[in-house]
């Protein structure tokens, strides 16, 4: 599991989360630019994601 600190509002695991919250997600999750890595697993995921890291509007994620 990889840990990230959110820099913006996010919708993850059917929850609306506030900036500053720390979340833990599967290592296979492609992190977004609003997710700052907290541990080594997250840093590896950010490096692997490269240019696939895209900003998704949290409200649109709820509606989709």
MODELLER restraints for C-alpha pairs under 7 A, 6 or more apart:
rsr = mdl.restraints
at = mdl.atoms
rsr.add(forms.Gaussian(group=physical.xy_distance, feature=features.Distance(at['CA:1:A'], at['CA:24:A']), mean=6.15, stdev=0.5))
rsr.add(forms.Gaussian(group=physical.xy_distance, feature=features.Distance(at['CA:1:A'], at['CA:25:A']), mean=5.47, stdev=0.5))
rsr.add(forms.Gaussian(group=physical.xy_distance, feature=features.Distance(at['CA:1:A'], at['CA:26:A']), mean=4.64, stdev=0.5))
rsr.add(forms.Gaussian(group=physical.xy_distance, feature=features.Distance(at['CA:1:A'], at['CA:27:A']), mean=5.14, stdev=0.5))
rsr.add(forms.Gaussian(group=physical.xy_distance, feature=features.Distance(at['CA:1:A'], at['CA:41:A']), mean=6.89, stdev=0.5))
rsr.add(forms.Gaussian(group=physical.xy_distance, feature=features.Distance(at['CA:2:A'], at['CA:24:A']), mean=5.43, stdev=0.5))
rsr.add(forms.Gaussian(group=physical.xy_distance, feature=features.Distance(at['CA:2:A'], at['CA:25:A']), mean=5.41, stdev=0.5))
rsr.add(forms.Gaussian(group=physical.xy_distance, feature=features.Distance(at['CA:2:A'], at['CA:26:A']), mean=6.08, stdev=0.5))
rsr.add(forms.Gaussian(group=physical.xy_distance, feature=features.Distance(at['CA:2:A'], at['CA:27:A']), mean=5.42, stdev=0.5))
rsr.add(forms.Gaussian(group=physical.xy_distance, feature=features.Distance(at['CA:2:A'], at['CA:39:A']), mean=6.61, stdev=0.5))
rsr.add(forms.Gaussian(group=physical.xy_distance, feature=features.Distance(at['CA:2:A'], at['CA:41:A']), mean=4.94, stdev=0.5))
rsr.add(forms.Gaussian(group=physical.xy_distance, feature=features.Distance(at['CA:2:A'], at['CA:42:A']), mean=4.58, stdev=0.5))
rsr.add(forms.Gaussian(group=physical.xy_distance, feature=features.Distance(at['CA:3:A'], at['CA:22:A']), mean=6.70, stdev=0.5))
rsr.add(forms.Gaussian(group=physical.xy_distance, feature=features.Distance(at['CA:3:A'], at['CA:23:A']), mean=5.58, stdev=0.5))
rsr.add(forms.Gaussian(group=physical.xy_distance, feature=features.Distance(at['CA:3:A'], at['CA:24:A']), mean=4.37, stdev=0.5))
rsr.add(forms.Gaussian(group=physical.xy_distance, feature=features.Distance(at['CA:3:A'], at['CA:25:A']), mean=6.50, stdev=0.5))
rsr.add(forms.Gaussian(group=physical.xy_distance, feature=features.Distance(at['CA:3:A'], at['CA:37:A']), mean=6.22, stdev=0.5))
rsr.add(forms.Gaussian(group=physical.xy_distance, feature=features.Distance(at['CA:3:A'], at['CA:38:A']), mean=5.33, stdev=0.5))
rsr.add(forms.Gaussian(group=physical.xy_distance, feature=features.Distance(at['CA:3:A'], at['CA:39:A']), mean=5.87, stdev=0.5))
rsr.add(forms.Gaussian(group=physical.xy_distance, feature=features.Distance(at['CA:3:A'], at['CA:42:A']), mean=5.80, stdev=0.5))
rsr.add(forms.Gaussian(group=physical.xy_distance, feature=features.Distance(at['CA:4:A'], at['CA:22:A']), mean=5.48, stdev=0.5))
rsr.add(forms.Gaussian(group=physical.xy_distance, feature=features.Distance(at['CA:4:A'], at['CA:23:A']), mean=5.40, stdev=0.5))
rsr.add(forms.Gaussian(group=physical.xy_distance, feature=features.Distance(at['CA:4:A'], at['CA:24:A']), mean=6.47, stdev=0.5))
rsr.add(forms.Gaussian(group=physical.xy_distance, feature=features.Distance(at['CA:4:A'], at['CA:35:A']), mean=5.45, stdev=0.5))
rsr.add(forms.Gaussian(group=physical.xy_distance, feature=features.Distance(at['CA:4:A'], at['CA:36:A']), mean=5.17, stdev=0.5))
rsr.add(forms.Gaussian(group=physical.xy_distance, feature=features.Distance(at['CA:4:A'], at['CA:37:A']), mean=4.53, stdev=0.5))
rsr.add(forms.Gaussian(group=physical.xy_distance, feature=features.Distance(at['CA:4:A'], at['CA:38:A']), mean=5.08, stdev=0.5))
rsr.add(forms.Gaussian(group=physical.xy_distance, feature=features.Distance(at['CA:4:A'], at['CA:42:A']), mean=6.65, stdev=0.5))
rsr.add(forms.Gaussian(group=physical.xy_distance, feature=features.Distance(at['CA:5:A'], at['CA:20:A']), mean=5.83, stdev=0.5))
rsr.add(forms.Gaussian(group=physical.xy_distance, feature=features.Distance(at['CA:5:A'], at['CA:21:A']), mean=5.67, stdev=0.5))
rsr.add(forms.Gaussian(group=physical.xy_distance, feature=features.Distance(at['CA:5:A'], at['CA:22:A']), mean=4.31, stdev=0.5))
rsr.add(forms.Gaussian(group=physical.xy_distance, feature=features.Distance(at['CA:5:A'], at['CA:23:A']), mean=6.41, stdev=0.5))
rsr.add(forms.Gaussian(group=physical.xy_distance, feature=features.Distance(at['CA:5:A'], at['CA:35:A']), mean=5.71, stdev=0.5))
rsr.add(forms.Gaussian(group=physical.xy_distance, feature=features.Distance(at['CA:5:A'], at['CA:36:A']), mean=5.11, stdev=0.5))
rsr.add(forms.Gaussian(group=physical.xy_distance, feature=features.Distance(at['CA:5:A'], at['CA:37:A']), mean=6.51, stdev=0.5))
rsr.add(forms.Gaussian(group=physical.xy_distance, feature=features.Distance(at['CA:5:A'], at['CA:38:A']), mean=6.50, stdev=0.5))
rsr.add(forms.Gaussian(group=physical.xy_distance, feature=features.Distance(at['CA:6:A'], at['CA:19:A']), mean=4.97, stdev=0.5))
rsr.add(forms.Gaussian(group=physical.xy_distance, feature=features.Distance(at['CA:6:A'], at['CA:20:A']), mean=5.16, stdev=0.5))
rsr.add(forms.Gaussian(group=physical.xy_distance, feature=features.Distance(at['CA:6:A'], at['CA:21:A']), mean=5.60, stdev=0.5))
rsr.add(forms.Gaussian(group=physical.xy_distance, feature=features.Distance(at['CA:6:A'], at['CA:22:A']), mean=6.31, stdev=0.5))
rsr.add(forms.Gaussian(group=physical.xy_distance, feature=features.Distance(at['CA:6:A'], at['CA:34:A']), mean=5.62, stdev=0.5))
rsr.add(forms.Gaussian(group=physical.xy_distance, feature=features.Distance(at['CA:6:A'], at['CA:35:A']), mean=4.78, stdev=0.5))
rsr.add(forms.Gaussian(group=physical.xy_distance, feature=features.Distance(at['CA:6:A'], at['CA:36:A']), mean=6.25, stdev=0.5))
rsr.add(forms.Gaussian(group=physical.xy_distance, feature=features.Distance(at['CA:7:A'], at['CA:19:A']), mean=4.81, stdev=0.5))
rsr.add(forms.Gaussian(group=physical.xy_distance, feature=features.Distance(at['CA:7:A'], at['CA:20:A']), mean=5.95, stdev=0.5))
rsr.add(forms.Gaussian(group=physical.xy_distance, feature=features.Distance(at['CA:7:A'], at['CA:34:A']), mean=4.96, stdev=0.5))
rsr.add(forms.Gaussian(group=physical.xy_distance, feature=features.Distance(at['CA:7:A'], at['CA:35:A']), mean=6.24, stdev=0.5))
rsr.add(forms.Gaussian(group=physical.xy_distance, feature=features.Distance(at['CA:8:A'], at['CA:18:A']), mean=6.61, stdev=0.5))
rsr.add(forms.Gaussian(group=physical.xy_distance, feature=features.Distance(at['CA:8:A'], at['CA:19:A']), mean=4.49, stdev=0.5))
rsr.add(forms.Gaussian(group=physical.xy_distance, feature=features.Distance(at['CA:8:A'], at['CA:34:A']), mean=5.55, stdev=0.5))
rsr.add(forms.Gaussian(group=physical.xy_distance, feature=features.Distance(at['CA:9:A'], at['CA:17:A']), mean=5.64, stdev=0.5))
rsr.add(forms.Gaussian(group=physical.xy_distance, feature=features.Distance(at['CA:9:A'], at['CA:18:A']), mean=4.74, stdev=0.5))
rsr.add(forms.Gaussian(group=physical.xy_distance, feature=features.Distance(at['CA:9:A'], at['CA:19:A']), mean=5.25, stdev=0.5))
rsr.add(forms.Gaussian(group=physical.xy_distance, feature=features.Distance(at['CA:9:A'], at['CA:58:A']), mean=6.73, stdev=0.5))
rsr.add(forms.Gaussian(group=physical.xy_distance, feature=features.Distance(at['CA:10:A'], at['CA:16:A']), mean=5.81, stdev=0.5))
rsr.add(forms.Gaussian(group=physical.xy_distance, feature=features.Distance(at['CA:10:A'], at['CA:17:A']), mean=5.16, stdev=0.5))
rsr.add(forms.Gaussian(group=physical.xy_distance, feature=features.Distance(at['CA:10:A'], at['CA:18:A']), mean=6.68, stdev=0.5))
rsr.add(forms.Gaussian(group=physical.xy_distance, feature=features.Distance(at['CA:10:A'], at['CA:58:A']), mean=5.17, stdev=0.5))
rsr.add(forms.Gaussian(group=physical.xy_distance, feature=features.Distance(at['CA:11:A'], at['CA:17:A']), mean=6.03, stdev=0.5))
rsr.add(forms.Gaussian(group=physical.xy_distance, feature=features.Distance(at['CA:11:A'], at['CA:58:A']), mean=5.05, stdev=0.5))
rsr.add(forms.Gaussian(group=physical.xy_distance, feature=features.Distance(at['CA:11:A'], at['CA:61:A']), mean=6.67, stdev=0.5))
rsr.add(forms.Gaussian(group=physical.xy_distance, feature=features.Distance(at['CA:11:A'], at['CA:62:A']), mean=6.99, stdev=0.5))
rsr.add(forms.Gaussian(group=physical.xy_distance, feature=features.Distance(at['CA:27:A'], at['CA:41:A']), mean=6.66, stdev=0.5))
rsr.add(forms.Gaussian(group=physical.xy_distance, feature=features.Distance(at['CA:27:A'], at['CA:45:A']), mean=6.63, stdev=0.5))
rsr.add(forms.Gaussian(group=physical.xy_distance, feature=features.Distance(at['CA:30:A'], at['CA:45:A']), mean=6.84, stdev=0.5))
rsr.add(forms.Gaussian(group=physical.xy_distance, feature=features.Distance(at['CA:30:A'], at['CA:49:A']), mean=6.03, stdev=0.5))
rsr.add(forms.Gaussian(group=physical.xy_distance, feature=features.Distance(at['CA:30:A'], at['CA:53:A']), mean=6.78, stdev=0.5))
rsr.add(forms.Gaussian(group=physical.xy_distance, feature=features.Distance(at['CA:31:A'], at['CA:46:A']), mean=6.28, stdev=0.5))
rsr.add(forms.Gaussian(group=physical.xy_distance, feature=features.Distance(at['CA:31:A'], at['CA:53:A']), mean=6.05, stdev=0.5))
rsr.add(forms.Gaussian(group=physical.xy_distance, feature=features.Distance(at['CA:32:A'], at['CA:53:A']), mean=4.77, stdev=0.5))
rsr.add(forms.Gaussian(group=physical.xy_distance, feature=features.Distance(at['CA:32:A'], at['CA:54:A']), mean=5.46, stdev=0.5))
rsr.add(forms.Gaussian(group=physical.xy_distance, feature=features.Distance(at['CA:32:A'], at['CA:55:A']), mean=5.95, stdev=0.5))
rsr.add(forms.Gaussian(group=physical.xy_distance, feature=features.Distance(at['CA:33:A'], at['CA:53:A']), mean=5.90, stdev=0.5))
rsr.add(forms.Gaussian(group=physical.xy_distance, feature=features.Distance(at['CA:33:A'], at['CA:54:A']), mean=6.35, stdev=0.5))
rsr.add(forms.Gaussian(group=physical.xy_distance, feature=features.Distance(at['CA:33:A'], at['CA:55:A']), mean=6.16, stdev=0.5))
rsr.add(forms.Gaussian(group=physical.xy_distance, feature=features.Distance(at['CA:37:A'], at['CA:43:A']), mean=5.34, stdev=0.5))
